[in-house]
Amino acid sequence: MERDGSKSSSSRMQLATLGGGCFWCTEAVFGTLKGIEKVTPGYSGGTVANPTYEQVSTGTTGHAEVIQIIFDANVISFEEILEVFFAAHDPTTLNRQGADFGTQYRSVIFYHTEQQKTISLKWIEHLNDTKAFSDPIVTQVEPFTAFYEAEEYHKDYFKHHSEQPYCKLVIAPKLVKIRTRSNRKRVGKHDG
């Protein structure tokens, strides 16, 4: 399903589209935060309409694995979303997150508004200036064009497959890290 854009039906409800490696990980992380109404894994940034996972996995479609978030801006700000985004993956490795590599795993923010673009660029500048990471950030900031939902079996992957090795070894530690950080920052997590 393709979505067009910038805001959902209510002005307090906004969209963010982010790629930070495998969308199983990013979906699990953002699904725990207060103010996040919905997280949908999918594909964005490429030239192929309605791509399949198999097509995106070849690295030839131009698409990245992303999540599209509907969030309540009265509860969580775009800045707080970016703070979690940068904490949940390595934004300094080009087209790679851990063992996952290829352009489909690139670090990317697809901005929906000029304000999101400005905030994203300022965050990256701040993180580089403060040497938050030992290497420069390579996260791309690109205009949003289209989002294609991933196949059903990718949705809520961690929730349905938490005992699988990838989930235990890669996703579960990210969740612990983000929950600890969120509790300190009061971004919070859903109960249950």
N, CA, C and O of each residue as an XYZ file, in Angstrom:
768
protein
N       0.844     -1.178      0.000
C       0.000      0.000      0.000
C       0.887      1.237      0.000
O       1.792      1.357      0.826
N       0.636      2.125     -0.893
C       1.408      3.353     -0.977
C       0.717      4.437     -0.165
O      -0.503      4.593     -0.202
N       1.535      5.178      0.566
C       0.994      6.316      1.310
C       1.620      7.579      0.759
O       2.780      7.584      0.348
N       0.856      8.634      0.754
C       1.323      9.835      0.098
C       2.093     10.778      0.977
O       2.862     11.589      0.461
N       1.927     10.715      2.290
C       2.563     11.833      2.818
C       2.776     12.297      4.167
O       3.231     11.551      5.035
N       2.456     13.535      4.383
C       3.009     14.269      5.491
C       2.270     14.132      6.803
O       2.912     14.044      7.850
N       0.962     14.109      6.794
C       0.233     14.080      8.066
C      -0.934     13.124      7.968
O      -1.501     12.911      6.897
N      -1.278     12.559      9.094
C      -2.493     11.756      9.133
C      -3.668     12.690      9.384
O      -3.517     13.909      9.305
N      -4.838     12.132      9.684
C      -6.068     12.918      9.717
C      -6.077     14.049     10.741
O      -6.743     15.058     10.512
N      -5.383     13.925     11.835
C      -5.369     14.961     12.862
C      -4.025     15.673     12.846
O      -2.995     15.038     12.620
N      -4.017     16.979     13.084
C      -2.764     17.732     13.008
C      -1.756     17.315     14.068
O      -0.553     17.494     13.875
N      -2.219     16.763     15.179
C      -1.258     16.304     16.183
C      -0.632     14.978     15.786
O       0.434     14.621     16.287
N      -1.290     14.239     14.884
C      -0.758     12.979     14.401
C       0.126     13.248     13.190
O      -0.304     13.870     12.219
N       1.370     12.770     13.262
C       2.330     13.031     12.192
C       2.990     11.737     11.757
O       2.902     10.710     12.430
N       3.657     11.816     10.603
C       4.365     10.667     10.047
C       5.862     10.874     10.126
O       6.360     11.993     10.003
N       6.569      9.780     10.332
C       8.023      9.751     10.202
C       8.364      8.462      9.466
O       7.758      7.420      9.716
N       9.328      8.531      8.564
C       9.768      7.359      7.820
C      11.276      7.257      7.962
O      12.015      8.145      7.535
N      11.727      6.161      8.569
C      13.122      6.007      8.950
C      13.666      4.644      8.545
O      12.976      3.631      8.649
N      14.908      4.634      8.085
C      15.598      3.387      7.793
C      16.853      3.297      8.642
O      17.725      4.163      8.573
N      16.938      2.251      9.438
C      18.100      2.060     10.310
C      18.512      0.602     10.340
O      18.721      0.030     11.410
N      18.630     -0.003      9.160
C      18.961     -1.426      9.092
C      17.704     -2.257      8.957
O      16.712     -1.815      8.377
N      17.751     -3.444      9.488
C      16.638     -4.386      9.384
C      15.379     -3.806     10.021
O      15.409     -3.343     11.161
N      14.283     -3.833      9.284
C      13.056     -3.240      9.824
C      12.438     -4.063     10.938
O      11.576     -3.556     11.657
N      12.843     -5.307     11.110
C      12.375     -6.069     12.277
C      12.852     -5.377     13.556
O      12.116     -5.284     14.539
N      14.101     -4.894     13.522
C      14.677     -4.219     14.693
C      14.009     -2.884     14.959
O      13.574     -2.614     16.078
N      13.928     -2.052     13.937
C      13.388     -0.709     14.154
C      11.915     -0.758     14.523
O      11.453      0.043     15.335
N      11.172     -1.690     13.934
C       9.759     -1.822     14.302
C       9.628     -2.186     15.779
O       8.800     -1.614     16.487
N      10.434     -3.128     16.242
C      10.365     -3.560     17.641
C      10.715     -2.414     18.586
O      10.050     -2.220     19.604
N      11.756     -1.656     18.250
C      12.183     -0.539     19.099
C      11.097      0.530     19.191
O      10.713      0.926     20.292
N      10.606      0.995     18.065
C       9.655      2.105     18.085
C       8.285      1.684     18.572
O       7.507      2.524     19.023
N       7.975      0.408     18.491
C       6.698     -0.079     18.999
C       6.579     -0.008     20.507
O       5.489     -0.185     21.051
N       7.698      0.252     21.199
C       7.675      0.310     22.663
C       7.487      1.721     23.211
O       7.326      1.891     24.419
N       7.504      2.722     22.358
C       7.527      4.101     22.839
C       6.135      4.707     22.995
O       5.250      4.485     22.168
N       5.959      5.466     24.058
C       4.722      6.222     24.255
C       4.597      7.260     23.150
O       5.578      7.882     22.744
N       3.389      7.430     22.683
C       3.128      8.416     21.643
C       3.221      7.855     20.238
O       2.830      8.520     19.279
N       3.729      6.651     20.104
C       3.781      6.001     18.796
C       2.468      5.249     18.616
O       2.193      4.284     19.330
N       1.667      5.692     17.666
C       0.355      5.087     17.450
C       0.426      3.840     16.575
O      -0.330      2.889     16.773
N       1.339      3.850     15.606
C       1.455      2.713     14.695
C       2.841      2.697     14.082
O       3.394      3.746     13.749
N       3.406      1.497     13.933
C       4.683      1.306     13.264
C       4.462      0.264     12.173
O       3.992     -0.840     12.448
N       4.799      0.615     10.948
C       4.603     -0.293      9.821
C       5.930     -0.480      9.093
O       6.530      0.500      8.654
N       6.401     -1.724      8.957
C       7.614     -1.958      8.175
C       7.308     -1.888      6.687
O       6.209     -2.227      6.248
N       8.286     -1.449      5.924
C       8.084     -1.371      4.490
C       9.342     -0.941      3.764
O      10.461     -1.106      4.249
N       9.121     -0.387      2.589
C      10.219     -0.036      1.683
C      10.010      1.384      1.182
O       8.883      1.800      0.913
N      11.114      2.127      1.058
C      11.032      3.502      0.585
C      12.366      3.898     -0.035
O      13.409      3.318      0.269
N      12.312      4.892     -0.905
C      13.526      5.479     -1.450
C      13.987      4.921     -2.774
O      15.011      5.353     -3.302
N      13.253      3.969     -3.323
C      13.686      3.343     -4.563
C      12.856      3.722     -5.760
O      12.038      4.640     -5.712
N      13.085      2.991     -6.850
C      12.432      3.302     -8.118
C      11.398      2.262     -8.534
O      10.684      2.468     -9.516
N      11.305      1.162     -7.818
C      10.385      0.087     -8.179
C       9.090      0.231     -7.386
O       9.115      0.297     -6.157
N       7.963      0.281     -8.089
C       6.670      0.361     -7.414
C       6.284     -1.003     -6.856
O       6.506     -2.036     -7.488
N       5.704     -0.985     -5.669
C       5.225     -2.213     -5.014
C       6.271     -3.328     -4.985
O       5.997     -4.443     -5.427
N       7.463     -3.035     -4.467
C       8.512     -4.052     -4.471
C       8.221     -5.170     -3.476
O       7.499     -4.977     -2.498
N       8.785     -6.322     -3.738
C       8.717     -7.438     -2.792
C       9.990     -7.453     -1.960
O      10.986     -6.824     -2.317
N       9.947     -8.171     -0.854
C      11.136     -8.325     -0.014
C      12.286     -8.915     -0.830
O      13.431     -8.479     -0.709
N      11.972     -9.909     -1.660
C      13.000    -10.554     -2.462
C      13.658     -9.554     -3.416
O      14.874     -9.578     -3.601
N      12.852     -8.676     -4.021
C      13.419     -7.663     -4.913
C      14.301     -6.679     -4.147
O      15.410     -6.363     -4.578
N      13.800     -6.201     -3.011
C      14.568     -5.236     -2.222
C      15.873     -5.864     -1.737
O      16.902     -5.190     -1.682
N      15.838     -7.141     -1.387
C      17.018     -7.839     -0.880
C      18.153     -7.925     -1.894
O      19.304     -8.130     -1.510
N      17.848     -7.772     -3.189
C      18.907     -7.806     -4.199
C      19.753     -6.541     -4.186
O      20.866     -6.526     -4.711
N      19.218     -5.471     -3.578
C      19.937     -4.205     -3.547
C      19.849     -3.426     -4.852
O      20.545     -2.425     -5.020
N      19.000     -3.874     -5.783
C      18.923     -3.217     -7.089
C      17.708     -2.307     -7.254
O      17.581     -1.642     -8.282
N      16.816     -2.262     -6.270
C      15.600     -1.450     -6.390
C      15.791     -0.013     -5.929
O      14.985      0.859     -6.256
N      16.846      0.235     -5.177
C      17.051      1.554     -4.580
C      16.303      1.750     -3.277
O      16.502      2.751     -2.588
N      15.434      0.792     -2.929
C      14.660      0.907     -1.700
C      15.498      0.533     -0.475
O      16.418     -0.282     -0.549
N      15.155      1.144      0.628
C      15.699      0.767      1.930
C      14.588      0.111      2.733
O      13.410      0.423      2.556
N      14.973     -0.801      3.616
C      14.015     -1.310      4.600
C      13.777     -0.170      5.580
O      14.723      0.360      6.164
N      12.528      0.204      5.760
C      12.183      1.336      6.616
C      11.000      0.980      7.505
O      10.351     -0.053      7.341
N      10.752      1.860      8.432
C       9.488      1.828      9.160
C       8.814      3.166      8.943
O       9.467      4.206      8.853
N       7.497      3.119      8.862
C       6.730      4.364      8.839
C       5.963      4.419     10.147
O       5.249      3.486     10.516
N       6.132      5.538     10.837
C       5.581      5.721     12.169
C       4.476      6.777     12.112
O       4.643      7.841     11.516
N       3.368      6.466     12.732
C       2.359      7.491     13.008
C       2.528      7.820     14.489
O       2.409      6.946     15.347
N       2.806      9.087     14.777
C       3.060      9.463     16.161
C       2.248     10.683     16.564
O       1.893     11.531     15.745
N       1.972     10.735     17.854
C       1.239     11.850     18.438
C       2.260     12.892     18.886
O       2.960     12.702     19.881
N       2.336     13.990     18.143
C       3.332     15.024     18.428
C       3.110     15.708     19.771
O       4.001     16.404     20.257
N       1.945     15.525     20.379
C       1.710     16.062     21.720
C       2.315     15.182     22.800
O       2.440     15.602     23.950
N       2.692     13.960     22.434
C       3.252     13.009     23.405
C       4.738     12.782     23.169
O       5.514     12.713     24.122
N       5.140     12.667     21.910
C       6.541     12.449     21.563
C       6.889     13.356     20.389
O       6.155     13.412     19.402
N       7.984     14.050     20.497
C       8.383     14.983     19.442
C       9.214     14.263     18.383
O       9.733     13.170     18.612
N       9.325     14.890     17.241
C      10.188     14.349     16.190
C      11.635     14.283     16.674
O      12.366     13.358     16.319
N      12.050     15.259     17.482
C      13.400     15.251     18.046
C      13.613     14.011     18.921
O      14.666     13.376     18.853
N      12.616     13.667     19.739
C      12.736     12.471     20.575
C      12.765     11.204     19.725
O      13.458     10.244     20.061
N      12.023     11.201     18.638
C      12.069     10.065     17.722
C      13.470      9.924     17.135
O      13.993      8.813     17.041
N      14.077     11.034     16.742
C      15.431     10.974     16.199
C      16.444     10.540     17.251
O      17.396      9.823     16.942
N      16.244     10.965     18.467
C      17.151     10.547     19.536
C      17.147      9.023     19.665
O      18.206      8.406     19.785
N      15.978      8.428     19.642
C      15.867      6.966     19.713
C      16.429      6.327     18.449
O      17.148      5.330     18.519
N      16.105      6.897     17.300
C      16.603      6.385     16.019
C      18.122      6.280     16.015
O      18.674      5.243     15.648
N      18.802      7.353     16.424
C      20.259      7.337     16.401
C      20.855      6.430     17.480
O      21.974      5.941     17.326
N      20.129      6.207     18.555
C      20.604      5.308     19.609
C      20.383      3.838     19.250
O      21.071      2.960     19.770
N      19.421      3.571     18.360
C      19.019      2.188     18.078
C      19.812      1.522     16.957
O      19.671      0.320     16.733
N      20.638      2.281     16.255
C      21.438      1.679     15.184
C      22.752      2.436     15.061
O      22.955      3.451     15.728
N      23.637      1.942     14.212
C      24.923      2.600     13.998
C      24.818      3.484     12.756
O      24.837      2.977     11.635
N      24.707      4.792     12.944
C      24.551      5.689     11.806
C      25.878      6.050     11.131
O      25.917      6.925     10.266
N      26.961      5.376     11.526
C      28.280      5.697     10.974
C      28.771      4.657      9.970
O      29.836      4.829      9.376
N      28.017      3.591      9.775
C      28.437      2.562      8.829
C      27.604      2.673      7.560
O      26.376      2.609      7.614
N      28.258      2.836      6.435
C      27.580      3.025      5.163
C      26.991      1.710      4.676
O      27.708      0.733      4.461
N      25.675      1.702      4.505
C      24.976      0.546      3.927
C      25.220     -0.745      4.705
O      25.353     -1.819      4.118
N      25.278     -0.629      6.022
C      25.540     -1.820      6.833
C      25.054     -1.608      8.255
O      25.229     -0.539      8.842
N      24.438     -2.655      8.796
C      24.101     -2.723     10.220
C      24.455     -4.127     10.672
O      23.766     -5.088     10.330
N      25.522     -4.245     11.435
C      25.968     -5.562     11.875
C      26.277     -6.445     10.686
O      27.042     -6.062      9.801
N      25.677     -7.635     10.664
C      25.909     -8.584      9.575
C      25.068     -8.277      8.341
O      25.280     -8.874      7.286
N      24.113     -7.350      8.460
C      23.261     -6.988      7.331
C      23.946     -5.890      6.519
O      24.271     -4.829      7.052
N      24.165     -6.150      5.227
C      24.817     -5.121      4.414
C      24.159     -5.014      3.048
O      23.568     -5.969      2.543
N      24.275     -3.836      2.468
C      23.665     -3.505      1.192
C      22.903     -2.198      1.333
O      22.597     -1.771      2.447
N      22.597     -1.565      0.219
C      21.920     -0.270      0.260
C      20.551     -0.350      0.918
O      20.038      0.656      1.406
N      19.958     -1.537      0.935
C      18.644     -1.688      1.572
C      18.729     -1.540      3.093
O      17.701     -1.389      3.753
N      19.941     -1.580      3.657
C      20.127     -1.423      5.103
C      20.745     -0.071      5.462
O      21.265      0.105      6.563
N      20.686      0.874      4.538
C      21.308      2.172      4.801
C      20.564      2.940      5.894
O      19.383      2.719      6.159
N      21.305      3.839      6.504
C      20.740      4.732      7.510
C      20.177      5.938      6.776
O      20.908      6.665      6.103
N      18.850      6.149      6.914
C      18.213      7.204      6.133
C      16.978      7.747      6.850
O      16.230      7.008      7.489
N      16.792      9.041      6.726
C      15.582      9.723      7.200
C      14.886     10.276      5.962
O      15.452     11.097      5.240
N      13.664      9.825      5.722
C      12.859     10.366      4.631
C      11.925     11.416      5.243
O      10.930     11.079      5.885
N      12.255     12.670      5.037
C      11.496     13.723      5.701
C      10.186     14.010      4.966
O      10.116     13.972      3.738
N       9.149     14.300      5.763
C       7.819     14.593      5.238
C       7.542     16.083      5.157
O       6.647     16.511      4.428
N       8.302     16.877      5.899
C       8.118     18.329      5.903
C       9.487     18.991      5.937
O      10.487     18.360      6.279
N       9.520     20.258      5.584
C      10.778     21.015      5.675
C      11.260     21.088      7.117
O      12.463     21.109      7.374
N      10.321     21.128      8.056
C      10.693     21.153      9.466
C      11.422     19.866      9.846
O      12.434     19.916     10.546
N      10.921     18.710      9.393
C      11.617     17.450      9.674
C      13.009     17.446      9.047
O      13.957     16.950      9.655
N      13.139     17.983      7.861
C      14.446     18.060      7.209
C      15.413     18.892      8.054
O      16.535     18.466      8.330
N      14.963     20.081      8.460
C      15.808     20.976      9.253
C      16.217     20.331     10.569
O      17.386     20.376     10.953
N      15.252     19.732     11.257
C      15.537     19.076     12.539
C      16.535     17.936     12.338
O      17.465     17.782     13.129
N      16.352     17.149     11.299
C      17.241     16.011     11.033
C      18.668     16.468     10.777
O      19.613     15.912     11.337
N      18.825     17.482      9.930
C      20.165     17.988      9.620
C      20.832     18.585     10.856
O      22.034     18.418     11.060
N      20.047     19.282     11.679
C      20.607     19.850     12.916
C      21.030     18.754     13.893
O      22.059     18.873     14.558
N      20.227     17.677     13.980
C      20.589     16.563     14.867
C      21.904     15.938     14.426
O      22.781     15.671     15.248
N      22.034     15.706     13.127
C      23.267     15.102     12.609
C      24.461     16.011     12.880
O      25.521     15.547     13.301
N      24.284     17.301     12.636
C      25.361     18.261     12.900
C      25.740     18.245     14.383
O      26.922     18.233     14.726
N      24.740     18.244     15.253
C      24.985     18.214     16.696
C      25.743     16.942     17.095
O      26.719     17.010     17.842
N      25.300     15.798     16.605
C      25.952     14.538     16.959
C      27.392     14.498     16.458
O      28.278     13.997     17.151
N      27.628     15.019     15.262
C      29.003     15.076     14.748
C      29.850     16.059     15.547
O      30.990     15.754     15.897
N      29.293     17.253     15.841
C      30.042     18.278     16.583
C      30.419     17.819     17.984
O      31.501     18.135     18.479
N      29.520     17.071     18.622
C      29.778     16.617     19.995
C      30.504     15.279     20.036
O      30.758     14.735     21.110
N      30.836     14.752     18.862
C      31.549     13.460     18.768
C      30.794     12.367     19.517
O      31.384     11.561     20.237
N      29.467     12.360     19.329
C      28.626     11.338     19.951
C      29.017      9.944     19.469
O      28.835      8.956     20.179
N      29.555      9.878     18.257
C      30.055      8.621     17.689
C      31.514      8.834     17.313
O      31.921      9.960     17.025
N      32.300      7.771     17.313
C      33.719      7.919     17.005
C      33.972      8.218     15.532
O      35.026      8.750     15.181
N      33.016      7.882     14.666
C      33.131      8.151     13.240
C      32.018      9.104     12.805
O      31.007      9.223     13.497
N      32.190      9.777     11.678
C      31.150     10.686     11.203
C      29.863      9.937     10.838
O      29.899      8.779     10.422
N      28.752     10.610     11.000
C      27.445     10.038     10.669
C      27.258     10.062      9.150
O      27.533     11.065      8.491
N      26.786      8.938      8.614
C      26.550      8.820      7.170
C      25.060      8.756      6.837
O      24.691      8.482      5.695
N      24.214      9.004      7.814
C      22.769      8.961      7.605
C      22.363      9.928      6.504
O      22.732     11.103      6.519
N      21.596      9.414      5.548
C      21.095     10.252      4.467
C      19.795     10.923      4.908
O      19.009     10.339      5.655
N      19.577     12.143      4.445
C      18.331     12.873      4.702
C      17.742     13.187      3.336
O      18.270     14.015      2.593
N      16.634     12.511      3.011
C      16.058     12.593      1.675
C      14.565     12.918      1.760
O      13.909     12.586      2.748
N      14.031     13.567      0.724
C      12.590     13.833      0.729
C      11.805     12.529      0.586
O      12.192     11.636     -0.168
N      10.715     12.439      1.310
C       9.831     11.280      1.199
C       9.128     11.319     -0.151
O       8.665     12.371     -0.590
N       9.052     10.161     -0.807
C       8.322     10.083     -2.068
C       7.207      9.048     -2.002
O       6.075      9.333     -2.392
N       7.513      7.862     -1.518
C       6.495      6.801     -1.464
C       6.903      5.778     -0.409
O       8.084      5.610     -0.105
N       5.916      5.110      0.133
C       6.126      4.037      1.102
C       5.296      2.842      0.665
O       4.118      2.973      0.335
N       5.928      1.676      0.668
C       5.239      0.438      0.311
C       5.321     -0.508      1.499
O       6.413     -0.865      1.939
N       4.178     -0.910      2.012
C       4.155     -1.799      3.174
C       4.830     -3.127      2.854
O       4.715     -3.658      1.750
N       5.533     -3.642      3.847
C       6.151     -4.961      3.722
C       5.075     -6.043      3.790
O       3.941     -5.797      4.201
N       5.460     -7.217      3.384
C       4.568     -8.366      3.428
C       4.135     -8.642      4.864
O       4.836     -8.285      5.810
N       2.985     -9.275      5.018
C       2.392     -9.524      6.340
C       3.353    -10.243      7.287
O       3.378     -9.942      8.481
N       4.132    -11.174      6.779
C       4.990    -11.960      7.676
C       6.109    -11.144      8.309
O       6.752    -11.611      9.250
N       6.352     -9.933      7.811
C       7.355     -9.058      8.431
C       6.772     -8.228      9.569
O       7.520     -7.729     10.409
N       5.473     -8.075      9.611
C       4.848     -7.196     10.595
C       4.841     -7.844     11.975
O       4.515     -9.022     12.121
N       5.208     -7.053     12.989
C       5.310     -7.545     14.372
C       6.213     -8.770     14.455
O       5.929     -9.713     15.194
N       7.295     -8.747     13.696
C       8.163     -9.918     13.598
C       8.718    -10.339     14.957
O       8.662    -11.514     15.318
N       9.246     -9.386     15.698
C       9.822     -9.725     17.002
C       8.760    -10.286     17.942
O       9.005    -11.253     18.664
N       7.611     -9.687     17.927
C       6.513    -10.144     18.793
C       6.163    -11.606     18.524
O       5.883    -12.363     19.453
N       6.179    -11.997     17.257
C       5.786    -13.350     16.877
C       6.936    -14.355     16.854
O       6.696    -15.562     16.834
N       8.180    -13.876     16.855
C       9.329    -14.775     16.691
C      10.445    -14.467     17.690
O      11.619    -14.639     17.365
N      10.106    -14.021     18.881
C      11.126    -13.554     19.833
C      12.122    -14.634     20.250
O      13.198    -14.310     20.752
N      11.793    -15.890     20.055
C      12.701    -16.971     20.436
C      13.702    -17.334     19.336
O      14.614    -18.124     19.578
N      13.550    -16.779     18.149
C      14.490    -17.077     17.072
C      15.839    -16.434     17.381
O      15.891    -15.383     18.021
N      16.945    -17.063     16.925
C      18.279    -16.544     17.248
C      18.498    -15.073     16.875
O      19.069    -14.326     17.670
N      18.060    -14.642     15.692
C      18.262    -13.247     15.298
C      17.571    -12.309     16.282
O      18.121    -11.277     16.667
N      16.376    -12.680     16.677
C      15.622    -11.843     17.618
C      16.308    -11.793     18.977
O      16.396    -10.728     19.590
N      16.792    -12.931     19.450
C      17.456    -12.977     20.756
C      18.790    -12.243     20.751
O      19.125    -11.542     21.706
N      19.553    -12.409     19.670
C      20.914    -11.883     19.637
C      21.015    -10.441     19.149
O      21.944     -9.727     19.527
N      20.076    -10.004     18.317
C      20.172     -8.665     17.732
C      19.087     -7.728     18.253
O      19.383     -6.619     18.697
N      17.833     -8.171     18.201
C      16.733     -7.263     18.550
C      16.585     -7.091     20.056
O      16.455     -5.965     20.537
N      16.603     -8.185     20.805
C      16.395     -8.098     22.258
C      17.393     -7.155     22.940
O      16.977     -6.354     23.777
N      18.695     -7.217     22.617
C      19.626     -6.259     23.249
C      19.325     -4.802     22.900
O      19.523     -3.914     23.729
N      18.849     -4.549     21.679
C      18.482     -3.172     21.313
C      17.315     -2.691     22.159
O      17.288     -1.540     22.595
N      16.355     -3.570     22.387
C      15.197     -3.195     23.199
C      15.605     -2.866     24.629
O      15.107     -1.905     25.215
N      16.501     -3.654     25.185
C      16.987     -3.381     26.540
C      17.686     -2.029     26.579
O      17.456     -1.234     27.490
N      18.533     -1.771     25.600
C      19.268     -0.503     25.533
C      18.299      0.681     25.431
O      18.459      1.675     26.139
N      17.312      0.579     24.563
C      16.378      1.686     24.354
C      15.460      1.859     25.557
O      15.161      2.989     25.941
N      15.011      0.774     26.151
C      14.157      0.896     27.343
C      14.902      1.575     28.475
O      14.350      2.434     29.163
N      16.147      1.194     28.667
C      16.956      1.809     29.726
C      17.133      3.294     29.446
O      16.965      4.127     30.337
N      17.469      3.618     28.216
C      17.670      5.013     27.826
C      16.357      5.796     27.914
O      16.334      6.924     28.404
N      15.265      5.192     27.437
C      13.961      5.861     27.449
C      13.490      6.137     28.860
O      12.939      7.203     29.135
N      13.698      5.202     29.744
C      13.293      5.413     31.133
C      14.078      6.562     31.755
O      13.530      7.342     32.534
N      15.367      6.667     31.411
C      16.175      7.773     31.918
C      15.720      9.100     31.324
O      15.714     10.123     32.008
N      15.337      9.080     30.035
C      14.952     10.300     29.342
C      13.467     10.601     29.466
O      13.008     11.648     29.011
N      12.710      9.692     30.077
C      11.283      9.820     30.266
C      10.491      9.801     28.957
O       9.364     10.294     28.907
N      11.089      9.222     27.875
C      10.317      9.017     26.656
C       9.309      7.919     26.930
O       8.160      7.982     26.493
N       9.758      6.919     27.656
C       8.845      5.889     28.163
C       8.510      4.797     27.197
O       8.772      4.883     25.997
N       7.922      3.767     27.753
C       7.473      2.646     26.954
C       6.038      2.334     27.314
O       5.544      2.716     28.375
N       5.383      1.635     26.413
C       4.023      1.202     26.703
C       4.055      0.169     27.811
O       5.020     -0.586     27.933
N       3.033      0.131     28.600
C       2.914     -0.934     29.595
C       2.360     -2.144     28.902
O       1.287     -2.094     28.300
N       3.096     -3.241     28.985
C       2.609     -4.481     28.366
C       3.040     -4.695     26.986
O       2.685     -5.705     26.378
